[in-house]
Amino acid sequence: MIRFVKGFGQFWYDFVLGDDWKIAAAVVIALGVTLALLLSDALSTTAATVFGGAALVVAFVASMVIDVRRSS
């Protein structure tokens, strides 16, 4: 049973974090900010959704730029 729990935890750790923890952190932050915007009614649902999607794309591109600069 312990091996199952350990394997299950290891799978989710590898699945969520993968090779780049920066992308996982950016996803959590972007989703948190989007949720905060939705709950505070600062933006409409559509605007908050578009903001959340754009934040994810920007975070991914920033992470890739950082990694490419570091490797060259």
FIKOLZA-1660 file (N, C-alpha, C; in steps of 0.1 Angstrom, whole numbers, plus 5000, padded with zeros to 4 digits):
% residues 72
   i   px   py   pz ch aa at
   1 5008 4988 5000  A  M  N
   1 5000 5000 5000  A  M CA
   1 5009 5013 5000  A  M  C
   2 5020 5012 5008  A  I  N
   2 5028 5024 5008  A  I CA
   2 5035 5026 4995  A  I  C
   3 5039 5016 4988  A  R  N
   3 5045 5017 4974  A  R CA
   3 5035 5024 4965  A  R  C
   4 5022 5020 4966  A  F  N
   4 5012 5026 4957  A  F CA
   4 5010 5041 4960  A  F  C
   5 5010 5045 4973  A  V  N
   5 5008 5059 4976  A  V CA
   5 5021 5067 4972  A  V  C
   6 5033 5061 4974  A  K  N
   6 5045 5068 4970  A  K CA
   6 5045 5069 4954  A  K  C
   7 5042 5058 4947  A  G  N
   7 5041 5059 4933  A  G CA
   7 5031 5069 4927  A  G  C
   8 5019 5069 4934  A  F  N
   8 5009 5079 4930  A  F CA
   8 5014 5093 4932  A  F  C
   9 5020 5096 4944  A  G  N
   9 5025 5109 4946  A  G CA
   9 5036 5113 4936  A  G  C
  10 5045 5103 4933  A  Q  N
  10 5056 5106 4924  A  Q CA
  10 5051 5109 4910  A  Q  C
  11 5040 5102 4906  A  F  N
  11 5034 5104 4893  A  F CA
  11 5029 5119 4892  A  F  C
  12 5021 5123 4902  A  W  N
  12 5015 5136 4902  A  W CA
  12 5026 5147 4903  A  W  C
  13 5037 5145 4910  A  Y  N
  13 5048 5154 4911  A  Y CA
  13 5054 5156 4897  A  Y  C
  14 5057 5145 4891  A  D  N
  14 5063 5145 4877  A  D CA
  14 5053 5151 4867  A  D  C
  15 5040 5148 4868  A  F  N
  15 5031 5153 4859  A  F CA
  15 5029 5168 4860  A  F  C
  16 5028 5173 4872  A  V  N
  16 5025 5187 4874  A  V CA
  16 5038 5195 4872  A  V  C
  17 5048 5192 4878  A  L  N
  17 5061 5200 4877  A  L CA
  17 5069 5197 4865  A  L  C
  18 5069 5184 4861  A  G  N
  18 5076 5180 4849  A  G CA
  18 5091 5185 4850  A  G  C
  19 5096 5190 4839  A  D  N
  19 5110 5195 4838  A  D CA
  19 5112 5209 4843  A  D  C
  20 5101 5217 4843  A  D  N
  20 5102 5231 4845  A  D CA
  20 5093 5236 4856  A  D  C
  21 5098 5239 4868  A  W  N
  21 5089 5243 4879  A  W CA
  21 5084 5257 4876  A  W  C
  22 5091 5265 4868  A  K  N
  22 5086 5279 4866  A  K CA
  22 5073 5279 4859  A  K  C
  23 5070 5270 4849  A  I  N
  23 5058 5270 4842  A  I CA
  23 5046 5266 4852  A  I  C
  24 5049 5256 4860  A  A  N
  24 5039 5251 4870  A  A CA
  24 5035 5263 4880  A  A  C
  25 5045 5270 4884  A  A  N
  25 5043 5281 4893  A  A CA
  25 5035 5292 4886  A  A  C
  26 5038 5295 4874  A  A  N
  26 5031 5305 4866  A  A CA
  26 5017 5301 4864  A  A  C
  27 5014 5289 4862  A  V  N
  27 5000 5284 4860  A  V CA
  27 4992 5286 4873  A  V  C
  28 4998 5283 4884  A  V  N
  28 4991 5284 4897  A  V CA
  28 4989 5299 4900  A  V  C
  29 4999 5308 4897  A  I  N
  29 4997 5322 4900  A  I CA
  29 4987 5328 4890  A  I  C
  30 4987 5325 4877  A  A  N
  30 4978 5330 4868  A  A CA
  30 4963 5326 4871  A  A  C
  31 4962 5313 4875  A  L  N
  31 4948 5308 4879  A  L CA
  31 4943 5315 4892  A  L  C
  32 4953 5317 4901  A  G  N
  32 4949 5324 4913  A  G CA
  32 4945 5339 4911  A  G  C
  33 4952 5346 4902  A  V  N
  33 4948 5360 4899  A  V CA
  33 4935 5360 4891  A  V  C
  34 4933 5351 4882  A  T  N
  34 4921 5350 4875  A  T CA
  34 4909 5347 4884  A  T  C
  35 4911 5338 4893  A  L  N
  35 4900 5335 4903  A  L CA
  35 4897 5348 4912  A  L  C
  36 4908 5355 4916  A  A  N
  36 4906 5367 4924  A  A CA
  36 4898 5377 4916  A  A  C
  37 4901 5379 4904  A  L  N
  37 4894 5388 4895  A  L CA
  37 4879 5384 4894  A  L  C
  38 4877 5372 4892  A  L  N
  38 4863 5367 4891  A  L CA
  38 4855 5369 4903  A  L  C
  39 4861 5365 4915  A  L  N
  39 4854 5366 4927  A  L CA
  39 4852 5381 4932  A  L  C
  40 4860 5390 4928  A  S  N
  40 4859 5404 4932  A  S CA
  40 4850 5412 4922  A  S  C
  41 4846 5406 4911  A  D  N
  41 4838 5412 4901  A  D CA
  41 4845 5425 4895  A  D  C
  42 4859 5424 4895  A  A  N
  42 4867 5435 4889  A  A CA
  42 4865 5435 4874  A  A  C
  43 4864 5424 4868  A  L  N
  43 4862 5422 4854  A  L CA
  43 4851 5413 4851  A  L  C
  44 4845 5414 4839  A  S  N
  44 4835 5405 4835  A  S CA
  44 4841 5391 4834  A  S  C
  45 4832 5381 4833  A  T  N
  45 4837 5367 4832  A  T CA
  45 4845 5365 4819  A  T  C
  46 4841 5371 4808  A  T  N
  46 4848 5370 4796  A  T CA
  46 4862 5377 4797  A  T  C
  47 4862 5389 4802  A  A  N
  47 4875 5396 4803  A  A CA
  47 4885 5389 4812  A  A  C
  48 4880 5383 4823  A  A  N
  48 4889 5376 4833  A  A CA
  48 4894 5363 4826  A  A  C
  49 4886 5357 4818  A  T  N
  49 4890 5345 4811  A  T CA
  49 4901 5348 4801  A  T  C
  50 4899 5359 4793  A  V  N
  50 4909 5363 4784  A  V CA
  50 4922 5367 4791  A  V  C
  51 4920 5374 4802  A  F  N
  51 4932 5378 4809  A  F CA
  51 4940 5366 4814  A  F  C
  52 4933 5356 4819  A  G  N
  52 4939 5344 4824  A  G CA
  52 4946 5336 4813  A  G  C
  53 4940 5335 4802  A  G  N
  53 4947 5328 4790  A  G CA
  53 4959 5336 4786  A  G  C
  54 4958 5349 4785  A  A  N
  54 4969 5357 4781  A  A CA
  54 4981 5356 4791  A  A  C
  55 4977 5356 4804  A  A  N
  55 4987 5355 4814  A  A CA
  55 4995 5342 4813  A  A  C
  56 4988 5331 4810  A  L  N
  56 4994 5318 4808  A  L CA
  56 5004 5318 4796  A  L  C
  57 5000 5324 4785  A  V  N
  57 5008 5325 4773  A  V CA
  57 5021 5333 4776  A  V  C
  58 5019 5345 4783  A  V  N
  58 5030 5353 4786  A  V CA
  58 5040 5346 4795  A  V  C
  59 5035 5339 4805  A  A  N
  59 5043 5332 4814  A  A CA
  59 5051 5321 4807  A  A  C
  60 5044 5314 4798  A  F  N
  60 5051 5303 4791  A  F CA
  60 5062 5309 4782  A  F  C
  61 5059 5320 4775  A  V  N
  61 5069 5326 4766  A  V CA
  61 5081 5331 4775  A  V  C
  62 5078 5337 4786  A  A  N
  62 5089 5342 4794  A  A CA
  62 5098 5331 4799  A  A  C
  63 5092 5320 4803  A  S  N
  63 5099 5308 4808  A  S CA
  63 5108 5303 4797  A  S  C
  64 5103 5302 4785  A  M  N
  64 5111 5297 4773  A  M CA
  64 5122 5307 4770  A  M  C
  65 5120 5320 4771  A  V  N
  65 5131 5330 4768  A  V CA
  65 5142 5328 4778  A  V  C
  66 5138 5327 4791  A  I  N
  66 5148 5325 4802  A  I CA
  66 5156 5313 4799  A  I  C
  67 5150 5301 4796  A  D  N
  67 5157 5289 4794  A  D CA
  67 5166 5289 4781  A  D  C
  68 5161 5296 4771  A  V  N
  68 5169 5297 4758  A  V CA
  68 5181 5305 4761  A  V  C
  69 5179 5317 4768  A  R  N
  69 5191 5325 4770  A  R CA
  69 5201 5318 4779  A  R  C
  70 5197 5311 4789  A  R  N
  70 5206 5304 4798  A  R CA
  70 5214 5293 4790  A  R  C
  71 5208 5286 4780  A  S  N
  71 5215 5276 4773  A  S CA
  71 5224 5280 4763  A  S  C
  72 5223 5293 4758  A  S  N
  72 5232 5298 4747  A  S CA
  72 5244 5305 4753  A  S  C
% end
